[in-house]
Amino acid sequence: MLRALERASLASARLIKIRFCFLEAKGVNAALLVFTESGQMKEVDHGNGEDRDLHERLERLSGAIEKKRSESAENARKTAEQSAVGGETGKAMALGFRMLAELIAGVLVGTVIGWQLDEWSGLSPLFLIVFLVLGVAAGFWNIVKASSGSVRRKNF
Amino acid sequence: MAAEGEGAIDPIHQFVIAPFFHVGGLPVSNSATFMIVILIVASFIMIVGTAQKALVPSRLQSLGEVAYEFVADTVRSSAGQEGMKFFPLVFSLFMFVLIANLIGLIPYTFTVTSHIIITFALAALVISTVILYGFYKNGVHFLNLFVPSGVSPVLLPLLVLIEVISFVSRPISLSVRLFANMLAGHITLKVFGGFVAMLLASGTWAVILAPLPFAMTVALTALELLVAFLQAYVFAILTCVYLNDAIHPGH
């Protein structure tokens, strides 16, 4: 079992060296790597007690790394947004701008479609009025979708 | 953008497209020049950064890794594992927009993303990818995107029309948001910078007021830095959301 563990860790060490540039390596692999690099795997063969001890330590370490990894991913995003001056203001402004853009885009598209249909049909203000109203509705529908979608979409 | 301060403020002047240099008699505009610069910077970060593949990453390598991880997380969380097919597209868009926005903050440079034709071209690329892949993957079922479920047949034509307009407005809102943010931010910076120059040039007691707009310029630059990042992120995440519609249409 230990032999397998050692082989796996060596393999993963090689794998990490090849693919580390894209950090796909899991926390577990990194933990095993630490062990091989520090040369502690050799001492492991001596007894059962140490085997269990090693196992526990491995488990603890990989658990901690996994936890830290998910935490730091979350934190990194938060700090990136808030570390700059006025982080909250910037975020709120981004949200406001987004909603504004959605509304304007809807109205704009409705207007252009109505205008063009008027040109083609010759029923001058009819389609412009109808599609302007539809465009406003679409703009508000965009906002509703943007703000009540998933939590991720609500963030911005 | 720093104030060039000729007395009168001309905040729009910074967006004028002019020949920057000539290659064999052919003019290359400032916009094109800065797009080439963006390309070089992005390639430099990714190619040189990943060349070593060191276990302990260098600064450049960790920059590349952070960029990769950040975009990969964004794609996975909003378009799922299937969305990773489009990772190269989203990553390229994110890097282009981010570096364009950041380079634009350096005084005397040109902000590529402050022109709507550029942002609209990017948005059109996203939407045509969504439409083409949507039809390729789902065939006619892609049109289910426009048919909300659980609506009475009387209202259906109206709602389908609204949904279609809403869909058509996506590339416009995507491009207008980025362009408007960059344009507004740079104009504001220029105006406040111009105030500093005007107050200093006034030669009266008003000179003592000059630090006020200058402090504002500093604060706005920090805000613009945040906006530059945030808008690139919003562009990437909305690309993912729209691609998600192409992968899983229907409400």
Interface residues (C-beta under 8 A of the other chain):
Chain A: I16 K17 I18 F20 C21 F22 L23 A73 A76 R77 A80 E81 A84 V85 G86 G87 T89 G90 K91 M93 A94 F97 R98 A101 E102 I104 A105 G106 L108 V109 G110 I113 F131 L134 G135 A137 A138 G139 W141 N142 K145 G149 S150 R152 R153 F156
Chain B: G49 T50 K53 A54 L55 P57 Q61 G64 E65 Y68 E69 F70 D73 S77 S78 L158 L161 I162 E163 I165 S166 V168 S169 R170 I172 S173 L174 V176 R177 A180 N181 A219 A222 L223 L225 L226 V227 F229 L230 Q231 Y233 V234 I237 V241
